[in-house]
Amino acid sequence: MTTAAEHYRAYTPAPFTRDERDRVTVLFGGLHWRAERVVQAVFENVGQRARVLPAATREDLITGRELADIGQCCPTSFTTGNLVNFLRSEARQAGAAEVAKRYVYLTAGACGACRFGQYHQSYELALRNSGFEAFRMFLLAQDRLDQGDVKGGGLQIDLPFSLGAFWAILVTDALQDLEYQVRPYEVVPGATERVVRDCVDHLVEVFRHRPARRTRWGAVAWHLTTGYFVRALRDVRRRFDAIEVDRLRVKPVVKITGEFYLQTVEGDANYNIHRWLEAEAAEVYPAAVAVWLDYWMRWYVQGFEDLLGVDRWARPKIVAIRGLQRVFRWTYNGFRAALGDVPHALPDQYELRDLAAPFFHSRLSGGEGDMLVGKALWAHVHRKAHMICELSPYSCMPNTMSIGAMAAAVGRHPDLLYAPLEIKGDAEVHALSRCQMILTEAKKRAQREYEQALARTGQTTADVRAYLDAHPAMRRATYRVLPADVAGTAARLVLDVARRRGRRMEEAR
């Protein structure tokens, strides 16, 4: 008996029209929770109902594997199962048909040498296998929103919304960076957590009530000139001022890099690596979403660089995008300044490219491209961290390429402490034990660095602590420890105190 062949049909969602906006909620996720909550406020600010999906769990991983491709990388499994389990929980009360009417899903889409460009096919398969064939999802790529052929669709990703979302990411990245520099040193356990929750609630209201600027250029001009967000961050700084810290606790600084989803989220999807490192007495240098946005702009610059001499508009386009990058960094630095300049500055994308160039070609796309190698070397060369922890999905091609290139980079820089962790979602003990071995050496390095800083300045720990007791402003969470040629916060504080005391610092022999 023969059966007729069924041709492949690409997923085509039913239209989401503008007149549905008042009763349909947009689901989204995949960022750190601070950014997600504030981006939700941006949706609401432009009249769009939105809801953040719950944090992905181990149960979501299992569901994703059951309903979609077993060979997919763990970020796909987590996000697929996360969406389906949410829809199932809603359907138990209202039914699958009603859930399909109430919600749509907005997810990122792309192309290149990464299965990220095929995530939506896993979602489609899982939705079909779980009885949600009518559910609608839409892909937001770097250059467009796929809403089919609907004119004036229900999802309006225009410039006022996009600027609000970018500003939300910049603001919450700065907040996250401050948080991770404070929590390991808090005197009262839990104080940072309470303040951060309060600050995010405050920022949600700030973005939800953002003044309306509906024209394109009006929105651009307002966002670039307003003090609205800086004032909000100054309020955040005042809240952080109430946290007392003890920065003389010697802790290694661990820079997080890796695949976008795994380095960004906080929870089961990456073995709760951020909190695990803190529990192991480390200071985490988190991965900012803004760095990836900056990389995306640099990618377009590179494309136009390859067209120099061919496209007469290539050079003006390069100038325009580089100008946009300068505005982007200037805006972020303004937000850092509002928080006392404590959050880290963004690394220069073109320096990252130059650092990675001997090991990874800048035109190789997929995932984070050459940026993983560049960020690792940047943190090492500039003494931003004692150790690099790269989070890579199981069998992820772009990250496998990065890890291979890092073998050559470590050969060139043998003192670079590098921990590449392959994240499968259910092999936690193996991954964390591997990280712990390298973290042990990072702790020794941080302790040596601290002792050398004391020797260089002719001080003792008691001397430094006495000075801090006499200057309580230095024990505030928002006190900026001056930069130095060391990575550790305790060592930098020793050198900072020495400068303030006017002591001469001599290099340890």
N, C-alpha and C positions, 0 to 999 in steps of 0.2 A: 504494500500500500504506500502510495506517495502522497506527500503533503506539499502544498504550495509554499514557496519561500516567502518569508515576511521580511520586507525591506526595513532597514533601520530608519527610525523616525526620531529626529531631534526633539528634545523636550520643548514644548511650546505651552506656556501657561495661559490660562484664560485671562483676559484683560482685567486690569485693576484701574477703574475709571476715577476721575476726579470727584464725582458725586458720591463715591463710596468713602471718601477720606474721613468723614465724621463717624463712621461706624466700623472701620477696618483698622486694626492695629498692626504696625510694622514690627516684626521680630528681628533682632540682630544680636550679635555678640562677637567674641573673639579678641577683645582687648582686655587690658587690666581693668578691674572693677571701677576705679575712679573715673577713667575715661568713658566707660560705658554709661555710667549714671549721668554724666554731664552731657554727653552726646544725646542721650534720651531727652534731656531738657532742651537741646537745640531743635530736635524734631518737634517738640511741643511748642516751642517758640514760633515756628513757622506754620502752626496749625495742623500738624500731623500727629496722630496717635502713635505711640511707640512703646515698646516693652523690651527689656533686656532679658535674654534667655538665662536661666539659672547657670551657675558655674558647673562646668562639666565634671562628671564623677566617673568612678570605675565602672559603675553600672551602665553609664552611657557608652563606654568603650565596648563593653560586651554586646550591647544592643547594636551598635554600629557594625560590629563584625558579623553578627548574625544576619543582618538585613541587607548588607551590601558586600562589596568585594573583600574577601578575607585577606588579600594581599595588599590592601591599601595602607598607607602610612598612618600612624596613630593619630595625628591631628585630624585626618579625615574621619577616622572611626569615632573619635570623641565628639566632633561637631555633628556628624550624622546622627549618632545615637542620642545626643543631647536634644536635637530638634525633634526627633521622633518621640522620645520619652515625654517631652513637654506636650506635644500634640496628643499623645495618648492620655495624659493626665487631664487635659482639657476635654477630650472626647468622652471620658467616663461620665462627665456631668452634662455635656451638651450634645454629644454625638459628632461623628466625623464630618457630616455634611455641614453642620453649623460651624464647626471649627474652621472649615475651609472658607466659609463666608466671613468669619470674624478676623482672620489673621492672614498676612502674607509674610514671606521671609525675604530679607535683603541680605545677600551675601556677596563677598568679593569674588571676582573672577579675573582670570588673566591667561596668558599663554606663555610659552617658553618651555625650557627643559625641566619641568616640574609638574607633578600630578596635581598641583594646586589648580591648574587650568582645567582639571577634570573633576574637581570636587562636586560640581553640580550634578554630574552623572551619577555619582554615588548617592547624593541626596535623592535624586529621582528614583533610583532603584529601591532605596529604602522606603520611600513614601509609597511606591507601588506595592511593595511587599508587606506593608503594614496597613493597607487599606485607605491611604490618603491620596489617591490618584488625582483628586480634584484640587488639592492644595497648591497654592501659587507661590513660586519663588522667583526672584529677579536678581540678575547678576549686575554688579557694579564693577566695571573694569576701570583701568586708569584713565581712559579717555571717553567713556560713555556708560550710560545706564541702559541695559537691554530690557525694554518693556514691550517688545514685539512691535507691531505696527500701530499701536494706539497713540493717537495724537492727543497731547495734553493728559498724560496718564496720571494715576493717583499718586505716584511717587515723583515729587518735584525736587530733584537734586539740582537746584540752581545756585548761582554765586552767593546770594545771602546765606543760604543753608551751608554751602561748602565752607565759606569763611568762618561761620560759627563753629562748624565741626573741627576745622583746623585749629582755631583758637582754643577750643575745648581740649584738644589733644595737647597743645603746647602748655596750657595752664596746668592740666593734670599730670603731665610728665614732670614739670617742675615741682609740683607738690609731691609726687611719688619719690623723686630724687631726694628731696629734703627729708621725707619720712624715713627713707632707708639710711640716711646719714645720722638720724637722731635715735631711732629705736634701739640700736645695739648699746647705746650709752645712757639711756634713761635711768634716772635714780629711782623713780617710782615705777615699778612694772605696770604696763598697761596704759600709762599716761599718753604715750604717742598714739596708740590705737584710738583712744577716746577723742583726742584732738583731731585726728585725721577724719574720723567719721563726722564730726561736727563741721569741719572745713568743707568736706564734700557736700554736705547738706546745704551749706552756705553758697557754694559755687553753683549748685543745681538751681537755686533760686535766682542767682545772678544771671545765668544763661537763659533760664526760662523767661525772664522778664527783660531780655536784651531789647533795647529800642529798635523798632522796625525800620529797616532801610531796604525797601523793596527793589529799588533800581540797582543795576549792576555797579555803576561807578559810584553811586551814593554809598553803597555797602562797602566798597573798597576804601573810599576816602574816610568813612567813619571808623572802620576797624583800624586803619593805620594811624589815625590822629587822636582817637579817644583815650581818655584815662580811665574809662569805666572798668576794665579788667585789672589794671594795675592797682586801682583802689581796692578791688575785691581781694587781690593777693596781699595787699598791706594788712587787711583784716585777718587774713590767714596767718601772716607773720606775727601779729599781736597774739593770736591764740597759741602759736608755738612758743612765744616768749615765756609762757607759764611753765614750760617743761624744763626741769633741771637735768643736766647731763653730767656725766663723769667721763670725759674723753681720755683719761689716762689709763683706761682699760685697754690693754694691748690686744688688738684683733687684726687678723689678716684681712685685706680687702680683696674680694672675689668679683671679677667682672663677668657678668652674664652675657654671652653671645649665643647665636644659634639660629635655627629656623624661626621665622617670624612668630608663629602662633606659640611655640613652646617657650620662647624667651620672653613673651609678653604676658601670657596668662599666669595666674597664681592659683594653684590647686592640684587636684589629682592628675591633671593632664601632663604635668612635668614633675611629678612626685613631690609636689610642694617644696621644690628645691630652694626657693627663697627663704621660707621659714625654717627649713631643715638646716641651711647654712647658718642662719642666725642662732639656732639652737646649738650648733657646733661652735659657737663663739667666733663667728666671722661677721664682717661688715659686707653687705651685698651692694655692689654697684649695678643697679638695674639697667635693663635695655630700654631706652626711650623710643616710643613710636615715632617721634619727630626725626630721629636719625634715619629711619627708613624713608620718610617723606623727603628728606634732603637727598638721600641716595636716588630716589625716583627722579628728582629734578636733574641730578648729575647724569643719570642714564640718558636723558634726552639731550643734554649737552654733548655727550659722547657721540650720539647718533648724528648730530649736526656737524661735529668735528670731522667725521668721516666723509662729509659731503662738501667740505671746503674745496673750492676750485671747480665744483660741479654744479652746486646750487648757489646762485648769486645771493640768495637770502639766508644762507647758512650762518654767516658771521653775525648779522643782526639778530638772528634767533638765539645764537649763543650768548650774545650780550644781554638780550632780554631775560633769558632764563637765569643767567648768573646774577643779574640784578634782582630777580625774584628770590634767589637763594640768599642774597645779602639782606633783603627785607625780612625774609623768614628768620634768619639768625638774629637780626636786630630786634625783631619782635620777641623772640625767645629770651634774648639777653635782657630785654626790658622786664620780662616776667621774673627772671632770675634776680635782677636788681631789687625788685619789690620784695623778694624773700631774702634779702640781705646778701645776695650773691653766693649763697651757700650751695644751691644746686650746681651740678657740673655743667660746664659749657659743652655745646655740641662739638664733636670732632670735625675738623675740616675734611670734607669729602675728597678733595683733590690730594690731600696728604695721605688719606687712606688708600687711594688708588696708587699713589707712588710707592707707598710701603709694600703693598701687595704685589706690585708689578713683577718683581723677579720670580714670583711663585704662582701667580694666578692672573690670567688675562682678563682685563677689565671689560671686554666685550662678551665674555661668557655669561649668559643670562641664566635665569632660574634661581629661585630662592633669594638669598642675600647676595649672590654673585661674589665678587672679590672682596666684599665688605667684611666678611667674617675673618679672613686673613688680615685685612687691613686694620680692623679694630683690635685684634689680638696683639699685633705688633705695635700699634699706637699706644695701647695701655701699658705695654712692657717698656717701650723706648722712653715714654714720658713719665714713667713711674706712677701711673694712675692706679695700679692694682698689683698685688703680689701674685695673683693667679688668675687664669682664664678658665671659665667653665662653659664649654660649648654644648648646647643641647640640640641633638640631631635626631630626627625621626628614624625609626628602623627602616633601612633600605632606601633612604631618601638620596637620590642621585646628586643634587647640587651640594648637599652637606657632605656626602661621601667624597666628592671632589675637593671640598674645602679641607676635610681632615687629611686627605692625601697630600695636598699642598702644604699643610701645616707641618708635615713630617720634615719637609725641606726647610721650612722656616725655623723649626726648633733646632735643626742641625746647624743653621747659621747663628741661632741665638740659644745656645745650650742651657742658659740660665733661665729661660722662659718656662714657667710652670703652667702646663696646659693639660686640662682634663676634658677630653671629648667624651660625652656621655650619649650613648645610643638609647633613645627613649622608645620603649615598646608599649608602655602603659601598664604592664603587669610584670616587670622585672626590676622592681624597685631596689631590692637588696643588692643585686649585682651592680647597678648603676651607682648607688650611693656609697657602696664600699670602695668602688674605684675612685670616686671623688674624695672620699675620706683619706685615702692614702696620700694623695697629692696635697690635700688640705693640711695634713700633718707637717709637711715640709714648708708650706706657706706660713704656718704658725711659727715655726722656728725662725723663718726669715723675718717675720714681723718683730719677733722678740729681739733678734740681733740688731735690727734697724733701730729699735727703741733704745737699746743699751748704747749703741754707737752715737745716737743723738745726745744722750746724756753726757757721754765722754767728750764729744765735740764741744759742748757748751760748758763743761765744768760744773754741771748741776747734779743733784740727786733727785729722786722722785719726791722726797719730802720737801726739797726746795721748791719744786714746781707746784706741788699741791698747796704749799703755804701761799704762794703767789696767787693761785687761783682762788683761794679762800679770801684773800684780801681784795680781789677784783671779781665780785660776783657776776658781772656782766659776761665774763668769759665762761661761766657755767650755764649760760642760757643756750637753748637749742639753736637759736638763730645767730649765735656768734660765729663769725667766719674765721676759721683758722687759716692763717696765711699759707699760700702755696709754698712748697719747698721741694728739694730734690729727693724726697722720700715718699713712699706710698701710704704708709700707715698714718692713721689719724693721731694716735698717741705720740708718735715720733714728730709729726708736724707740729703738734701742740708744744712739745718741748722746745723746738726751734723757734716757735712763735713767742713763747715766754722769754726765751733768751734775747730775742730782738727787742722786746719791750723793756727788758731789764738793761739793755745796752751792753750785754756781754759780748766779747769777741768770740766768734765760733771758729775753732781751728779743726781742720780735718784730722780725724783719728788716723794715727799712723798704723 
